[in-house]
Amino acid sequence: MEKTDTGWETIGRLHDWLHAHTKYPPEQEVLMRVLKLSEEVGEVAQAVIGAKGQNPRKGTTHTWQDVEAELCDVIITAMVALRTLTPEAAEVFASHLDRVASRSLEA
């Protein structure tokens, strides 16, 4: 049976590519990945504002598909940041997701 990419394999490749092109030492590389996450969240907010036409000067500048794409960027960026912090990112995430699901869905 063919192994499918759970996303973490691709995240690992993206992490390796970014790591190969960084100019920062490892402790600063983690900080830069977290800061990048903040930037991406801001882009989600900008897309929502644009989809709702909340800037009278600009009008409607984005679609809800733009919001979806920006949310995907947030997820990818967070996954890369977690992978930058630990090589066991997939296991850390799965364990945390199980804890959140247990306390939320079983309540």
N, C-alpha and C positions, 0 to 999 in steps of 0.2 A: 504494500500500500504506500502511496506517495505521501511524504510528509508535507503538510501545508504550513505556510508562514503564519504564525499567530500574531504577527505584527512585531514581536520582540526581535525576531531575526533582522527585519528591516531596520528597526530602531538601533540594533547593534551596529549595522553597517553605516547608518547615518552618524552614530556616535563616533565610530572609527574614522570616518571621513572628516568630521569636524575636529576631532582630536589631532589628526594629522596636519590640519591647517591652522591650529591655534598658535598664538604667540605668547600665551599665558602659562604660568606654572599650574600644576594640577589644582591647588587650592583656589586659585583665581578662576580657573576654568569652570569650576562648579558655580561660583558666584555669577559668572557671566551667563551661564545657562539659566539660572534662576531669574536674573534680570531680563533675559530674553522672554521668559514666560510672562513677566509683567507687561512687556511691550505687546505681546500677542493678545493678552486680555484687553488691552486698550484698543486694539484693532477690532475686537468683537464689539466693544461698546460703540466705536465709530460706525461700524456697519449697522448696528441696531438703530442708532440715531439717523443714519442715512436711509435705512429702510422705512422708518417712520416719518421721514421728511421733517424732522424736528428743527433743522436749521433753516430759518426762513430765507436766508441769503442764498443757500445752496439748493433747497428743495429736496426731493427724493433722489438720493445719489447711489443707493445700494438696493439689492434685492435680498429676500430671505435666503436665497441660495448663497449669496455672499456671506451672510451670517453663518450658515452651515459650514462653509469653507473655513471661515475664521475660527469657528469652534474646533474644527478638525486640527487646525494649526496649533491651537492651545493644547489639545490632547497630545499631539506629536511632540511638541516642545517640552511638555511636562514629562513625557516618557523618556525623552533624550536627557533631560535634566536628572531624572532618577537614575538612568543608566550611567550618567557621568559620576554620580555620587557612589553607586555600587554596581559591581558586575553582576550581582544577584538581583537586579531590578525586577525581573519577571516574577521571581519567587516572593520578593518583598511586596510587590503589588498584589499578587494573588492572595497572600496571607492577609494583607490589610483589607482587601475587598471582602474576603470571607468574614472578618471581624465586623466590618460595617454592615454587611448583609445580615449577620446573625443578630446584632443588637437592634437593627431597624426592622427587619422582616419578621422576626420571631417575637417582637414585642406585642 
